[in-house]
Amino acid sequence: VISKNKLKYYSSLKRKKNREREHRFLIEGVRLCEEIFASDFEVETLLYCPALLISQRSKDVIAKFQQRGTPVLEIDVKSLQQLSDTVHSQGVVGVAKMHDFSWEQIIEHRPHILLAIDQITDPGNMGTIIRTANWFGAAAILLSENCVDVANPKVVRASMGALFYIPIFEIINFKERLHELKKMGYALFAADPVGELIYSTAPFTTKNVLILGNETTGVDAEIKMMANARLVIPRQGTGDSLNVAVAAGILLAEMKRNMPV
Amino acid sequence: VISKNKLKYYSSLKRKKNREREHRFLIEGVRLCEEIFASDFEVETLLYCPALLISQRSKDVIAKFQQRGTPVLEIDVKSLQQLSDTVHSQGVVGVAKMHDFSWEQIIEHRPHILLAIDQITDPGNMGTIIRTANWFGAAAILLSENCVDVANPKVVRASMGALFYIPIFEIINFKERLHELKKMGYALFAADPVGELIYSTAPFTTKNVLILGNETTGVDAEIKMMANARLVIPRQGTGDSLNVAVAAGILLAEMKRNMPV
């Protein structure tokens, strides 16, 4: 059984400020539990509610964590609902520790593709971008200040667990870090609905940074100027813009295809 | 002022069944009001709450509707909240009539790209796909049964108003319609994570149908067999799949680029 205090502590992780202080976050549902099990992330405790566990898959993933030695606790419906962010809970919630990746170690491998995200605020967009970056093999993601918290439950869900595989760095000096990457020989490409270069003609190199910007205001003006090129995806029909996660997919697919490697 | 009965009627349009019966739906916010104003859709009534109207843009769009002769009614905060689907309302809601497009008229123009959507259930995905299809100039969208309702407020919002520009047909006999298109010389391409053909090598023609499937189960097996080819977007990193709206963007961008026109 779980103590009232412990439950209160776990439930406090629904708020960003507490997640940051405690370096812990909640994950919910069978799918994400399976994904985190296969990753390098550590699950501190797994909580489940027998009354809500309907699938064999849920039981299997709980058993796997138990075999690994992860503390597994049974809780009642009301307690689980306090931790849950979804309407139809699958009856299993994990308390995960944030994982620290080493930037130096990533850069040492001279990755071909890095992603830099400037002030993206919609959790669905952020999660989908992480999922897409992971699919196309980006080596890491840099986040500017004022991005939605990546441990936000909606981000975790939209990422489909990709979050557990691709290193993500919250950067204090986003612009400086981009400057450093440029000095290191990285070509910076900013997604820009009014950019001067059609994306399919971009001179991708063996070291690329794709920069995506805020849903309304786009990439910061100073960063756009710093970029080697501003890429546009030409409109063929009507509309003001593409969704930023869709643009990310089109640009990453193209980068991967046209890189000289 | 608005009568209680009228308010109740408008608020009933938050439910799919009532929208379908009444052939009307609600749109909310300045941006969508601007978009629908510029489209062929008819707004029956515009409702606004002065206390919530903070931007000049909102006042401008209301004035535009007034000039056109659309009935514009003032309502109080509580009434507006009954109609609203968002946490932070911008103080303006429109009651729009569904618009009937003519399938025959669209086909007459021998469009290069049609989109067919098989059982997509997430409103965010549906809206983003509509926005993306409109951007790349698809001529129309066919929906199978069991898709999320396109007049769902979340779909309308995610579409960013693209919904008002691209004709969308809810099809009773989805498979039969696809058969007909094939007989008419259309090449059917199904998005398929286990497809046999890499999307960048697809033999796009001057008459293409892109078929997208359900978020979990993909395109229906029978429809996949009917398609001329099943297109895969190769994974370069890790993950189970791409988000369906992201896949739609990558495939439509490629189709538009590689079509022999």
Boltz contact constraints between the chains, C-beta under 6 A:
constraints:
  - contact:
      token1: [A, 124]
      token2: [B, 124]
      max_distance: 6.0
  - contact:
      token1: [A, 128]
      token2: [B, 243]
      max_distance: 6.0
  - contact:
      token1: [A, 132]
      token2: [B, 246]
      max_distance: 6.0
  - contact:
      token1: [A, 134]
      token2: [B, 237]
      max_distance: 6.0
  - contact:
      token1: [A, 134]
      token2: [B, 238]
      max_distance: 6.0
  - contact:
      token1: [A, 134]
      token2: [B, 239]
      max_distance: 6.0
  - contact:
      token1: [A, 135]
      token2: [B, 235]
      max_distance: 6.0
  - contact:
      token1: [A, 135]
      token2: [B, 237]
      max_distance: 6.0
  - contact:
      token1: [A, 135]
      token2: [B, 239]
      max_distance: 6.0
  - contact:
      token1: [A, 135]
      token2: [B, 242]
      max_distance: 6.0
  - contact:
      token1: [A, 136]
      token2: [B, 236]
      max_distance: 6.0
  - contact:
      token1: [A, 136]
      token2: [B, 237]
      max_distance: 6.0
  - contact:
      token1: [A, 137]
      token2: [B, 236]
      max_distance: 6.0
  - contact:
      token1: [A, 137]
      token2: [B, 237]
      max_distance: 6.0
  - contact:
      token1: [A, 162]
      token2: [B, 239]
      max_distance: 6.0
  - contact:
      token1: [A, 165]
      token2: [B, 238]
      max_distance: 6.0
  - contact:
      token1: [A, 235]
      token2: [B, 135]
      max_distance: 6.0
  - contact:
      token1: [A, 236]
      token2: [B, 136]
      max_distance: 6.0
  - contact:
      token1: [A, 236]
      token2: [B, 137]
      max_distance: 6.0
  - contact:
      token1: [A, 236]
      token2: [B, 256]
      max_distance: 6.0
  - contact:
      token1: [A, 237]
      token2: [B, 134]
      max_distance: 6.0
  - contact:
      token1: [A, 237]
      token2: [B, 135]
      max_distance: 6.0
  - contact:
      token1: [A, 237]
      token2: [B, 136]
      max_distance: 6.0
  - contact:
      token1: [A, 237]
      token2: [B, 137]
      max_distance: 6.0
  - contact:
      token1: [A, 238]
      token2: [B, 134]
      max_distance: 6.0
  - contact:
      token1: [A, 238]
      token2: [B, 165]
      max_distance: 6.0
  - contact:
      token1: [A, 239]
      token2: [B, 134]
      max_distance: 6.0
  - contact:
      token1: [A, 239]
      token2: [B, 135]
      max_distance: 6.0
  - contact:
      token1: [A, 239]
      token2: [B, 162]
      max_distance: 6.0
  - contact:
      token1: [A, 242]
      token2: [B, 135]
      max_distance: 6.0
  - contact:
      token1: [A, 243]
      token2: [B, 128]
      max_distance: 6.0
  - contact:
      token1: [A, 245]
      token2: [B, 246]
      max_distance: 6.0
  - contact:
      token1: [A, 246]
      token2: [B, 132]
      max_distance: 6.0
  - contact:
      token1: [A, 246]
      token2: [B, 245]
      max_distance: 6.0
  - contact:
      token1: [A, 246]
      token2: [B, 246]
      max_distance: 6.0
  - contact:
      token1: [A, 246]
      token2: [B, 249]
      max_distance: 6.0
  - contact:
      token1: [A, 249]
      token2: [B, 246]
      max_distance: 6.0
  - contact:
      token1: [A, 249]
      token2: [B, 249]
      max_distance: 6.0
  - contact:
      token1: [A, 249]
      token2: [B, 250]
      max_distance: 6.0
  - contact:
      token1: [A, 250]
      token2: [B, 249]
      max_distance: 6.0
  - contact:
      token1: [A, 250]
      token2: [B, 250]
      max_distance: 6.0
  - contact:
      token1: [A, 250]
      token2: [B, 253]
      max_distance: 6.0
  - contact:
      token1: [A, 253]
      token2: [B, 250]
      max_distance: 6.0
  - contact:
      token1: [A, 256]
      token2: [B, 236]
      max_distance: 6.0
